[in-house]
Amino acid sequence: MGRRLRIGLTGGIASGKSTVAQRFVELGVPVIDADAAARAVVAPGKPGLAAVSERFGSRVLAANGELDRRALRDLVFKDPGSRRDLEAILHPLIRAEMEQSAELAVGPYIVMAIPLLVEGDSHERVDRVLVVDVDEAVQLHRVMARDGCTLEQARAILVSQASRAARLAVADDVLPNTGTVTDLRQAVDHLHERYLRLAEAQRPGA
């Protein structure tokens, strides 16, 4: 394979993905973030924003012309058809944005942080899948504490994502987030050493 090793980082909401991604950045590994790409493709003046506003109307635009994320989220969360329409518009743009960033990134290997990696079959775009795993009861507690939502709302978010079992089924590597932040960061350090060896073995002529 000519390209560099790609690690797909995923996990359910409030699993600790951001902590893991930040540690990879500190270790000098480029992290290509799907959420950042999703924001970039709907920035003012971008075709993504024009396509979204054409499909959903001015109700998803803020007064300054930017995307009103909360209004859009509320709209598609209640309507599976609208969500599919939105995904059809944005997913190809997000994928292209991430591919461009990956081509320009400099580092021993690349981490592709994709929260919905399992749901969108994005694991085909990476060489290994790294899942940050946490008990669903812990997820619910963290979501309620972080977002100030009810248990019912937190459960609805979890149900809208792939199940814990589905993520673990496609995982090549699992980071259990059952201890402290320090424990999690140290686990990333150990994985980093392993990924460096894998990346070296994958290089042409290695």
Phi and psi restraints in degrees (value plus and minus 20) as a CYANA .aco file:
   2 GLY   PHI    -101.0   -61.0
   2 GLY   PSI     -49.2    -9.2
   3 ARG   PHI    -100.9   -60.9
   3 ARG   PSI     144.6   184.6
   4 ARG   PHI     -92.0   -52.0
   4 ARG   PSI     137.4   177.4
   5 LEU   PHI     -77.2   -37.2
   5 LEU   PSI     112.6   152.6
   6 ARG   PHI    -138.4   -98.4
   6 ARG   PSI     105.8   145.8
   7 ILE   PHI    -126.0   -86.0
   7 ILE   PSI     105.3   145.3
   8 GLY   PHI    -112.6   -72.6
   8 GLY   PSI      94.4   134.4
   9 LEU   PHI    -117.6   -77.6
   9 LEU   PSI     105.8   145.8
  10 THR   PHI    -168.9  -128.9
  10 THR   PSI     157.1   197.1
  11 GLY   PHI     142.2   182.2
  11 GLY   PSI     141.5   181.5
  12 GLY   PHI     -89.9   -49.9
  12 GLY   PSI     154.0   194.0
  13 ILE   PHI     -80.0   -40.0
  13 ILE   PSI     119.8   159.8
  14 ALA   PHI      40.8    80.8
  14 ALA   PSI      10.1    50.1
  15 SER   PHI    -109.1   -69.1
  15 SER   PSI     -39.3     0.7
  16 GLY   PHI      92.4   132.4
  16 GLY   PSI      -5.2    34.8
  17 LYS   PHI     -78.5   -38.5
  17 LYS   PSI     -60.6   -20.6
  18 SER   PHI     -84.1   -44.1
  18 SER   PSI     -59.3   -19.3
  19 THR   PHI     -83.1   -43.1
  19 THR   PSI     -63.2   -23.2
  20 VAL   PHI     -85.2   -45.2
  20 VAL   PSI     -65.5   -25.5
  21 ALA   PHI     -80.9   -40.9
  21 ALA   PSI     -62.9   -22.9
  22 GLN   PHI     -82.2   -42.2
  22 GLN   PSI     -58.4   -18.4
  23 ARG   PHI     -86.9   -46.9
  23 ARG   PSI     -59.6   -19.6
  24 PHE   PHI     -80.6   -40.6
  24 PHE   PSI     -61.7   -21.7
  25 VAL   PHI     -79.7   -39.7
  25 VAL   PSI     -64.8   -24.8
  26 GLU   PHI     -82.1   -42.1
  26 GLU   PSI     -48.1    -8.1
  27 LEU   PHI    -104.9   -64.9
  27 LEU   PSI     -18.2    21.8
  28 GLY   PHI      68.4   108.4
  28 GLY   PSI      -4.1    35.9
  29 VAL   PHI    -117.7   -77.7
  29 VAL   PSI     106.8   146.8
  30 PRO   PHI     -87.2   -47.2
  30 PRO   PSI     110.4   150.4
  31 VAL   PHI    -131.9   -91.9
  31 VAL   PSI      97.2   137.2
  32 ILE   PHI    -115.4   -75.4
  32 ILE   PSI      91.6   131.6
  33 ASP   PHI    -119.2   -79.2
  33 ASP   PSI     101.8   141.8
  34 ALA   PHI     -82.9   -42.9
  34 ALA   PSI     -55.8   -15.8
  35 ASP   PHI     -84.9   -44.9
  35 ASP   PSI     -60.0   -20.0
  36 ALA   PHI     -85.7   -45.7
  36 ALA   PSI     -60.4   -20.4
  37 ALA   PHI     -84.5   -44.5
  37 ALA   PSI     -57.8   -17.8
  38 ALA   PHI     -83.7   -43.7
  38 ALA   PSI     -56.4   -16.4
  39 ARG   PHI     -90.6   -50.6
  39 ARG   PSI     -59.3   -19.3
  40 ALA   PHI     -84.5   -44.5
  40 ALA   PSI     -58.6   -18.6
  41 VAL   PHI     -97.3   -57.3
  41 VAL   PSI     -31.2     8.8
  42 VAL   PHI    -135.6   -95.6
  42 VAL   PSI       1.6    41.6
  43 ALA   PHI     -87.7   -47.7
  43 ALA   PSI     133.8   173.8
  44 PRO   PHI     -72.6   -32.6
  44 PRO   PSI     112.6   152.6
  45 GLY   PHI      72.1   112.1
  45 GLY   PSI     -30.8     9.2
  46 LYS   PHI    -107.4   -67.4
  46 LYS   PSI     127.9   167.9
  47 PRO   PHI     -78.0   -38.0
  47 PRO   PSI     -51.2   -11.2
  48 GLY   PHI     -80.8   -40.8
  48 GLY   PSI     -61.9   -21.9
  49 LEU   PHI     -87.1   -47.1
  49 LEU   PSI     -60.8   -20.8
  50 ALA   PHI     -82.3   -42.3
  50 ALA   PSI     -61.1   -21.1
  51 ALA   PHI     -88.0   -48.0
  51 ALA   PSI     -59.2   -19.2
  52 VAL   PHI     -87.1   -47.1
  52 VAL   PSI     -63.9   -23.9
  53 SER   PHI     -89.7   -49.7
  53 SER   PSI     -50.5   -10.5
  54 GLU   PHI     -87.7   -47.7
  54 GLU   PSI     -58.8   -18.8
  55 ARG   PHI     -96.4   -56.4
  55 ARG   PSI     -62.1   -22.1
  56 PHE   PHI    -126.8   -86.8
  56 PHE   PSI     -29.0    11.0
  57 GLY   PHI      67.0   107.0
  57 GLY   PSI     157.4   197.4
  58 SER   PHI     -88.2   -48.2
  58 SER   PSI     -32.2     7.8
  59 ARG   PHI     -85.5   -45.5
  59 ARG   PSI     -37.4     2.6
  60 VAL   PHI    -119.7   -79.7
  60 VAL   PSI      -9.3    30.7
  61 LEU   PHI    -129.6   -89.6
  61 LEU   PSI     118.6   158.6
  62 ALA   PHI     -97.9   -57.9
  62 ALA   PSI     150.6   190.6
  63 ALA   PHI     -80.4   -40.4
  63 ALA   PSI     -49.5    -9.5
  64 ASN   PHI    -107.0   -67.0
  64 ASN   PSI     -14.7    25.3
  65 GLY   PHI      70.9   110.9
  65 GLY   PSI     -26.1    13.9
  66 GLU   PHI    -101.8   -61.8
  66 GLU   PSI     145.8   185.8
  67 LEU   PHI     -90.1   -50.1
  67 LEU   PSI     111.1   151.1
  68 ASP   PHI    -109.1   -69.1
  68 ASP   PSI      74.1   114.1
  69 ARG   PHI     -82.5   -42.5
  69 ARG   PSI     -58.5   -18.5
  70 ARG   PHI     -84.6   -44.6
  70 ARG   PSI     -63.8   -23.8
  71 ALA   PHI     -82.7   -42.7
  71 ALA   PSI     -61.9   -21.9
  72 LEU   PHI     -87.5   -47.5
  72 LEU   PSI     -62.9   -22.9
  73 ARG   PHI     -81.8   -41.8
  73 ARG   PSI     -64.9   -24.9
  74 ASP   PHI     -81.3   -41.3
  74 ASP   PSI     -56.6   -16.6
  75 LEU   PHI     -87.8   -47.8
  75 LEU   PSI     -70.3   -30.3
  76 VAL   PHI    -100.5   -60.5
  76 VAL   PSI     -43.7    -3.7
  77 PHE   PHI     -85.0   -45.0
  77 PHE   PSI     -51.6   -11.6
  78 LYS   PHI    -110.9   -70.9
  78 LYS   PSI     -29.3    10.7
  79 ASP   PHI    -154.7  -114.7
  79 ASP   PSI      80.4   120.4
  80 PRO   PHI     -75.9   -35.9
  80 PRO   PSI     -54.8   -14.8
  81 GLY   PHI     -84.4   -44.4
  81 GLY   PSI     -63.6   -23.6
  82 SER   PHI     -84.4   -44.4
  82 SER   PSI     -58.1   -18.1
  83 ARG   PHI     -84.0   -44.0
  83 ARG   PSI     -61.1   -21.1
  84 ARG   PHI     -83.9   -43.9
  84 ARG   PSI     -59.2   -19.2
  85 ASP   PHI     -82.0   -42.0
  85 ASP   PSI     -64.5   -24.5
  86 LEU   PHI     -83.1   -43.1
  86 LEU   PSI     -63.1   -23.1
  87 GLU   PHI     -84.2   -44.2
  87 GLU   PSI     -57.6   -17.6
  88 ALA   PHI     -83.7   -43.7
  88 ALA   PSI     -53.1   -13.1
  89 ILE   PHI     -95.5   -55.5
  89 ILE   PSI     -68.7   -28.7
  90 LEU   PHI    -108.7   -68.7
  90 LEU   PSI     -55.4   -15.4
  91 HIS   PHI     -78.1   -38.1
  91 HIS   PSI     -64.7   -24.7
  92 PRO   PHI     -82.8   -42.8
  92 PRO   PSI     -56.3   -16.3
  93 LEU   PHI     -88.6   -48.6
  93 LEU   PSI     -61.5   -21.5
  94 ILE   PHI     -84.8   -44.8
  94 ILE   PSI     -62.8   -22.8
  95 ARG   PHI     -81.6   -41.6
  95 ARG   PSI     -64.0   -24.0
  96 ALA   PHI     -84.2   -44.2
  96 ALA   PSI     -60.3   -20.3
  97 GLU   PHI     -82.5   -42.5
  97 GLU   PSI     -62.9   -22.9
  98 MET   PHI     -87.8   -47.8
  98 MET   PSI     -58.7   -18.7
  99 GLU   PHI     -83.7   -43.7
  99 GLU   PSI     -60.7   -20.7
 100 GLN   PHI     -83.9   -43.9
 100 GLN   PSI     -63.0   -23.0
 101 SER   PHI     -84.1   -44.1
 101 SER   PSI     -58.7   -18.7
 102 ALA   PHI     -85.0   -45.0
 102 ALA   PSI     -58.2   -18.2
 103 GLU   PHI     -85.1   -45.1
 103 GLU   PSI     -53.6   -13.6
 104 LEU   PHI    -108.3   -68.3
 104 LEU   PSI     -34.2     5.8
 105 ALA   PHI     -88.9   -48.9
 105 ALA   PSI     127.8   167.8
 106 VAL   PHI    -140.2  -100.2
 106 VAL   PSI     103.5   143.5
 107 GLY   PHI     149.7   189.7
 107 GLY   PSI     150.4   190.4
 108 PRO   PHI     -86.8   -46.8
 108 PRO   PSI     -54.1   -14.1
 109 TYR   PHI    -174.6  -134.6
 109 TYR   PSI     155.9   195.9
 110 ILE   PHI    -143.5  -103.5
 110 ILE   PSI     117.7   157.7
 111 VAL   PHI    -124.6   -84.6
 111 VAL   PSI     104.4   144.4
 112 MET   PHI    -122.7   -82.7
 112 MET   PSI      85.9   125.9
 113 ALA   PHI    -106.2   -66.2
 113 ALA   PSI      86.6   126.6
 114 ILE   PHI    -149.5  -109.5
 114 ILE   PSI      77.4   117.4
 115 PRO   PHI     -74.9   -34.9
 115 PRO   PSI     -58.7   -18.7
 116 LEU   PHI    -122.5   -82.5
 116 LEU   PSI      16.6    56.6
 117 LEU   PHI     -78.5   -38.5
 117 LEU   PSI     -63.8   -23.8
 118 VAL   PHI     -91.6   -51.6
 118 VAL   PSI     -63.6   -23.6
 119 GLU   PHI     -82.9   -42.9
 119 GLU   PSI     -54.6   -14.6
 120 GLY   PHI    -120.1   -80.1
 120 GLY   PSI      -8.6    31.4
 121 ASP   PHI      37.3    77.3
 121 ASP   PSI       7.7    47.7
 122 SER   PHI     -95.0   -55.0
 122 SER   PSI     -28.1    11.9
 123 HIS   PHI     -84.3   -44.3
 123 HIS   PSI     -35.3     4.7
 124 GLU   PHI     -92.0   -52.0
 124 GLU   PSI     -36.3     3.7
 125 ARG   PHI    -109.5   -69.5
 125 ARG   PSI     -26.3    13.7
 126 VAL   PHI    -143.2  -103.2
 126 VAL   PSI     144.2   184.2
 127 ASP   PHI    -108.9   -68.9
 127 ASP   PSI     -51.9   -11.9
 128 ARG   PHI    -160.4  -120.4
 128 ARG   PSI     126.8   166.8
 129 VAL   PHI    -127.8   -87.8
 129 VAL   PSI     103.5   143.5
 130 LEU   PHI    -129.5   -89.5
 130 LEU   PSI      97.7   137.7
 131 VAL   PHI    -127.1   -87.1
 131 VAL   PSI     106.5   146.5
 132 VAL   PHI    -106.7   -66.7
 132 VAL   PSI      95.8   135.8
 133 ASP   PHI    -129.3   -89.3
 133 ASP   PSI     115.6   155.6
 134 VAL   PHI    -167.6  -127.6
 134 VAL   PSI     129.5   169.5
 135 ASP   PHI     -82.0   -42.0
 135 ASP   PSI     120.7   160.7
 136 GLU   PHI     -84.1   -44.1
 136 GLU   PSI     -50.6   -10.6
 137 ALA   PHI     -84.6   -44.6
 137 ALA   PSI     -57.2   -17.2
 138 VAL   PHI     -87.7   -47.7
 138 VAL   PSI     -60.7   -20.7
 139 GLN   PHI     -76.7   -36.7
 139 GLN   PSI     -68.6   -28.6
 140 LEU   PHI     -77.9   -37.9
 140 LEU   PSI     -65.5   -25.5
 141 HIS   PHI     -81.9   -41.9
 141 HIS   PSI     -63.7   -23.7
 142 ARG   PHI     -87.4   -47.4
 142 ARG   PSI     -61.2   -21.2
 143 VAL   PHI     -83.2   -43.2
 143 VAL   PSI     -64.0   -24.0
 144 MET   PHI     -83.7   -43.7
 144 MET   PSI     -60.7   -20.7
 145 ALA   PHI     -89.4   -49.4
 145 ALA   PSI     -58.5   -18.5
 146 ARG   PHI     -96.6   -56.6
 146 ARG   PSI     -64.5   -24.5
 147 ASP   PHI    -120.6   -80.6
 147 ASP   PSI     -26.1    13.9
 148 GLY   PHI      45.4    85.4
 148 GLY   PSI      11.9    51.9
 149 CYS   PHI    -122.3   -82.3
 149 CYS   PSI     150.2   190.2
 150 THR   PHI    -101.9   -61.9
 150 THR   PSI     147.8   187.8
 151 LEU   PHI     -80.7   -40.7
 151 LEU   PSI     -60.4   -20.4
 152 GLU   PHI     -81.3   -41.3
 152 GLU   PSI     -63.8   -23.8
 153 GLN   PHI     -86.0   -46.0
 153 GLN   PSI     -60.8   -20.8
 154 ALA   PHI     -84.1   -44.1
 154 ALA   PSI     -60.7   -20.7
 155 ARG   PHI     -84.4   -44.4
 155 ARG   PSI     -58.4   -18.4
 156 ALA   PHI     -82.1   -42.1
 156 ALA   PSI     -58.1   -18.1
 157 ILE   PHI     -85.0   -45.0
 157 ILE   PSI     -65.6   -25.6
 158 LEU   PHI     -82.7   -42.7
 158 LEU   PSI     -60.5   -20.5
 159 VAL   PHI     -84.9   -44.9
 159 VAL   PSI     -50.1   -10.1
 160 SER   PHI     -95.5   -55.5
 160 SER   PSI     -31.8     8.2
 161 GLN   PHI    -122.3   -82.3
 161 GLN   PSI     149.2   189.2
 162 ALA   PHI     -80.8   -40.8
 162 ALA   PSI     131.4   171.4
 163 SER   PHI     -93.3   -53.3
 163 SER   PSI     141.6   181.6
 164 ARG   PHI     -77.7   -37.7
 164 ARG   PSI     -61.2   -21.2
 165 ALA   PHI     -83.4   -43.4
 165 ALA   PSI     -59.9   -19.9
 166 ALA   PHI     -85.2   -45.2
 166 ALA   PSI     -59.9   -19.9
 167 ARG   PHI     -85.4   -45.4
 167 ARG   PSI     -65.5   -25.5
 168 LEU   PHI     -85.3   -45.3
 168 LEU   PSI     -47.7    -7.7
 169 ALA   PHI     -85.9   -45.9
 169 ALA   PSI     -48.6    -8.6
 170 VAL   PHI    -123.0   -83.0
 170 VAL   PSI     -20.2    19.8
 171 ALA   PHI     -94.1   -54.1
 171 ALA   PSI     116.3   156.3
 172 ASP   PHI    -112.7   -72.7
 172 ASP   PSI     -52.7   -12.7
 173 ASP   PHI    -155.3  -115.3
 173 ASP   PSI     121.1   161.1
 174 VAL   PHI    -145.6  -105.6
 174 VAL   PSI     110.2   150.2
 175 LEU   PHI    -128.7   -88.7
 175 LEU   PSI      82.3   122.3
 176 PRO   PHI     -93.0   -53.0
 176 PRO   PSI     103.8   143.8
 177 ASN   PHI    -121.1   -81.1
 177 ASN   PSI      52.9    92.9
 178 THR   PHI    -132.8   -92.8
 178 THR   PSI     -27.4    12.6
 179 GLY   PHI    -133.2   -93.2
 179 GLY   PSI    -161.1  -121.1
 180 THR   PHI    -107.8   -67.8
 180 THR   PSI     150.1   190.1
 181 VAL   PHI     -80.7   -40.7
 181 VAL   PSI     -58.7   -18.7
 182 THR   PHI     -81.2   -41.2
 182 THR   PSI     -62.0   -22.0
 183 ASP   PHI     -79.3   -39.3
 183 ASP   PSI     -63.9   -23.9
 184 LEU   PHI     -85.3   -45.3
 184 LEU   PSI     -63.1   -23.1
 185 ARG   PHI     -84.0   -44.0
 185 ARG   PSI     -58.7   -18.7
 186 GLN   PHI     -87.1   -47.1
 186 GLN   PSI     -55.2   -15.2
 187 ALA   PHI     -84.7   -44.7
 187 ALA   PSI     -57.3   -17.3
 188 VAL   PHI     -83.3   -43.3
 188 VAL   PSI     -61.0   -21.0
 189 ASP   PHI     -78.3   -38.3
 189 ASP   PSI     -62.5   -22.5
 190 HIS   PHI     -85.4   -45.4
 190 HIS   PSI     -62.2   -22.2
 191 LEU   PHI     -83.6   -43.6
 191 LEU   PSI     -58.4   -18.4
 192 HIS   PHI     -77.0   -37.0
 192 HIS   PSI     -64.6   -24.6
 193 GLU   PHI     -81.1   -41.1
 193 GLU   PSI     -60.3   -20.3
 194 ARG   PHI     -86.4   -46.4
 194 ARG   PSI     -62.8   -22.8
 195 TYR   PHI     -86.6   -46.6
 195 TYR   PSI     -54.2   -14.2
 196 LEU   PHI     -80.9   -40.9
 196 LEU   PSI     -61.5   -21.5
 197 ARG   PHI     -86.4   -46.4
 197 ARG   PSI     -62.6   -22.6
 198 LEU   PHI     -84.0   -44.0
 198 LEU   PSI     -61.2   -21.2
 199 ALA   PHI     -84.2   -44.2
 199 ALA   PSI     -59.4   -19.4
 200 GLU   PHI     -85.5   -45.5
 200 GLU   PSI     -60.7   -20.7
 201 ALA   PHI     -89.1   -49.1
 201 ALA   PSI     -45.6    -5.6
 202 GLN   PHI    -104.6   -64.6
 202 GLN   PSI     -36.1     3.9
 203 ARG   PHI     -83.3   -43.3
 203 ARG   PSI     123.2   163.2
 204 PRO   PHI     -77.3   -37.3
 204 PRO   PSI     112.3   152.3
 205 GLY   PHI      64.7   104.7
 205 GLY   PSI     -20.8    19.2
